[in-house]
Amino acid sequence: VSLVISGHVHHFAAYTFGLSRPAQLVVGEGGANLADADRPSLDRTPLRIDGMDATKVNFARYGYVLMERSETGWTVEAHDLDDKIVLRCRLKGRDLACTPG
């Protein structure tokens, strides 16, 4: 298993744990009233989840996610309602690297 995908009512987050554990996407940018849309936040502060070091990127805004498979892994693009790419992530094995769109 390289990636776990789960849902949330109004939030997007991408977590990576290095090669020790599958990366995780929390995808759900469309089910509840939101405050003003925020910008993707690349949080480099060390984070521990279930005893493991992790990094994350997250935001809350309406939108949708597209995933495309390639020969080397997956590209994940989070779009806003104007079809602008808010965040782009690349998954190779268990390594998930994200950058603002």
Residue pairs with C-beta under 8 A, 6 or more apart in sequence:
1 22
2 22
2 23
2 73
2 91
2 93
2 94
3 22
3 23
3 24
3 25
3 74
3 91
3 94
3 96
4 22
4 23
4 24
4 25
5 24
5 25
5 27
6 24
6 25
6 26
6 27
7 26
7 27
7 28
8 26
8 27
8 28
9 28
9 31
9 32
10 28
10 29
10 30
10 31
10 32
10 33
10 34
10 60
11 26
11 28
11 29
11 58
11 59
11 60
12 25
12 26
12 27
12 28
12 29
12 58
12 59
12 60
12 61
12 63
12 65
12 78
12 87
13 24
13 25
13 26
13 56
13 57
13 58
14 23
14 24
14 25
14 26
14 56
14 57
14 58
14 76
14 87
14 89
14 96
14 98
15 23
15 24
15 25
15 26
15 49
15 54
15 55
15 56
15 96
16 23
16 54
16 55
16 56
16 94
16 95
16 96
16 97
17 23
17 49
17 52
17 53
17 54
17 94
18 53
18 94
18 95
19 93
19 94
19 95
20 52
20 94
21 52
21 94
22 94
23 91
23 94
23 95
23 96
25 65
25 76
25 89
25 96
26 58
27 65
27 78
29 60
29 61
29 62
29 63
29 64
29 65
29 78
30 62
30 63
30 64
34 60
34 61
34 62
35 60
37 59
37 60
37 61
37 62
37 80
38 59
38 60
38 61
39 59
39 100
40 57
40 58
40 59
40 78
40 86
40 87
40 98
40 100
40 101
41 57
41 58
41 59
42 57
42 98
42 99
42 100
43 55
43 56
43 57
43 58
44 55
46 53
47 53
47 54
47 55
47 56
48 54
57 87
57 89
57 98
59 78
59 86
59 87
61 80
61 86
62 80
62 81
63 78
63 79
63 80
63 81
63 86
64 78
64 79
65 76
65 77
65 78
65 79
66 76
66 77
66 79
67 74
67 75
67 76
67 77
68 74
68 75
68 77
72 92
73 90
73 91
73 92
73 93
74 90
74 91
75 88
75 89
75 90
75 91
76 88
76 89
76 90
76 91
76 96
76 98
77 85
77 87
77 88
77 89
77 101
78 85
78 86
78 87
78 88
78 89
78 101
79 85
79 86
80 86
84 101
85 101
86 100
86 101
87 98
87 99
87 100
87 101
88 98
88 99
88 100
88 101
89 96
89 97
89 98
89 99
90 96
90 97
90 98
